[in-house]
Amino acid sequence: MENKKNRLNRYHDNIFVRWFLDNRFSIVLLNLLLFFLIIFVFNKISFVLNPFWTFFNAILPPILVAAIQYYLMNPVVDFLERKFKVPRLVTIIVLFILVLGLLIWIINSLVPVVQKQTESLIKNWPDYWRDAQRSFDHMLHDPRLSSVRGNINDAVADAQSKIFKNSQDSINLAINNLSSAVSVVTMIFMTLLTAPFVLFFMLKDGHKLTPYLAKFAPTRLQPSFSSLLHDINGAVSAYIRGQITVAFWVGVMFAIGYSVIGLNYGLTLAVLAGFLNLIPYFGTFISMIPVVILAIMNSPFMLFKVAIVFAIEQTIEGRVVSPLVMGNKMNMNPVTTILLLIGASAISGLWGVIFAIPVYAIIKIIVTRLFNYYRTISDLYEEDENKPDNDDKKLSKE
């Protein structure tokens, strides 16, 4: 009887060991349970983290502005230091002087033109709108549209009421949130004031950051962790430099195209297109909305010329500029990118669209590294020892 009881105990122990203690799937499930349990607990005590989030939100804007400029200027600093032994401090000071001179030139030359065109557009917009309404009313009285005239009138009236309501809501919201507007202006001022200092020290000591962070990893993992940081830095820098470079050339191409076809407010619309091109895939199409409206108000032939400019710009950008600047550095399928941007916009709006691709690239690098590490320790991905490798194939061919 006692032997039978011992056998049952050993049997149950073996089942427990096999199904729970010595089962990787069960261990993974337990780790996931603990992970989500930790998230649940932090969600319940989120008020404890509010001061940290406030502090983080305060320092984030100048760090972001400085980081963007860092990725644009750091390659120049590294190249001159490596190739010509120029001290980093000297290169940084020269770059700051050049950037300051460029800003002064933009303020004196470009900003007045854009400001003049913007003021003219705002001043003449009622006339443009009346002309568009007149053209639209004339189109509605076309006998060929008699069958759908009622539906069109209802749709236009509904759209006008919604636009009026949204405008009133926006005005009321702006009046009620004057304190928020003051805080935004203060944040912009503090960002412009502190970002150059952050940028200076990032350029001066940024190359020491990766070795410094690698020291916090275990000694055995320091080379892998340093390589991971290097890959993440490369992906982020490639994305930022690529997007800004492409946006600049998009603005230049639209400025040239609009000036050739004689479109009113062409420089302002080109600058807008350059800024909106920082939103991947959708930015250029959004920037075309005011262009199409102004072209329609001008003449049908102007709309045709705008379409030609847009087609030429998209061809040059897609076939020349983007491949040369971006290449395949992000290694992302266009369908994946579009779906990612749609999901990110639904979750976080404009900020989600802007940061979706670099965040995805960072997560992809980390997950790929973890998967490769799992392959080395797992028995599921053992290579066939009898299968000849590439070197054996080369030798056999020879």
C-alpha positions, 0 to 999 in steps of 0.5 A, a space after each residue: 500500500 505504501 509503495 503504491 502511494 509513493 508511486 502515485 506521489 512520484 507520478 503526480 510530481 512528474 506531471 507537475 514538473 513536466 507541465 509546469 516547472 519544466 515546460 517553457 510554454 507554461 513559463 512564458 504564460 506565467 511571465 506574461 501574466 506577471 507582466 500584465 499584472 505589473 501593468 495593472 498595478 501601475 495603472 491603479 497607482 498612476 497618480 504616483 507617477 504624475 509628477 514624473 510624467 509632468 517633468 518628462 513632458 516639460 523636458 521632452 520638447 527641447 530634447 526632441 528639437 536638439 536630437 533632430 538637429 544633432 542627427 543632422 549636424 553630428 555626421 559633419 562633426 564626426 567626419 571632420 574629426 576622423 578625416 582631418 583631425 579637427 577638434 569637435 569644439 571648433 566644428 561645433 562652433 563653426 556649425 552654430 555660426 553657419 546655422 545662425 547665419 542661415 536663420 538670419 537669411 531666412 528671417 530676412 528673405 523668406 519669412 517676409 515673402 511668406 508672410 506677405 502671401 499669407 496675409 494676401 491669401 487671408 485678405 482675398 479669401 472672401 473674394 475667392 470664396 464668393 467666386 467659388 460659390 457663384 461658379 457652384 451655383 451656376 453649375 447647380 442650375 445646369 439642366 443636366 443636374 436637375 435630377 440630383 439638384 435637391 440632394 446637392 443643395 441638402 448636402 451643401 446646406 448640411 456641410 455649411 451648418 457643420 462648418 459654422 458649428 465647428 467654427 463656433 465651437 473652435 472659437 469658444 474652445 480657444 476663448 476658454 483655453 487662453 491659459 493653455 495658449 499661454 502655456 504653449 507659447 511659454 513652452 515654445 519660448 523655453 524650447 527655443 531658449 534651451 534647445 541650443 544648449 542641449 544640442 551643444 553638449 549632445 554634439 560635444 559628448 554624444 559619441 560617449 553615450 553608447 559606451 557609457 550606457 553599455 557599462 550598465 549591462 552585464 559584462 557578458 552582454 556588453 558587446 551585444 548591448 552596445 551593438 544594439 544601441 548602435 543599430 537603434 541609433 543608425 535607424 533613427 538617424 537614417 529616418 530623421 535625416 532622410 525625412 528632413 532631406 526629402 521634405 526640403 527637396 519636396 518644398 524646393 520642387 513645388 516652389 519651382 513648379 508653382 512659380 513656373 505655372 504662375 500659381 498665386 501664393 506658390 511659395 507659401 504653399 510650397 513651404 507648407 508642402 515641405 513641412 507636411 511632407 514630414 508626415 509619411 505618405 499622407 503629408 503631400 496629399 494633405 498639402 495639395 488640398 488648398 492648392 486644388 481649391 485655389 486652382 479651381 477658383 482660378 480656372 480649370 486650366 490652372 487645375 490641369 497645370 497643378 496636376 502636371 506639377 504634382 505628377 512631376 514632383 511625385 515622379 522625381 521624389 519616388 524615382 530619384 530623391 527618396 531612393 537616393 536619400 532614404 534607400 532601403 535603410 528602414 527596410 519596411 514594406 510600403 503596405 506595412 508602413 501605410 497600415 502602421 500609420 493608419 493604426 498610429 493615427 487612430 491611437 495617438 493622432 498626429 504625433 502617432 503618425 510622426 513617431 510611428 515609423 522610428 518607434 516601429 524600427 526600434 521595436 523591430 531591431 529589439 525583437 529581431 535581436 531577441 529572436 536571434 538570441 532565442 534561436 541560439 539557445 533553442 533546440 527548435 532551430 537546430 541546423 542539419 549537420 549533414 546539410 552542406 553550408 555555403 563554403 562546402 558548396 563552393 568547394 564542391 563546385 571547385 
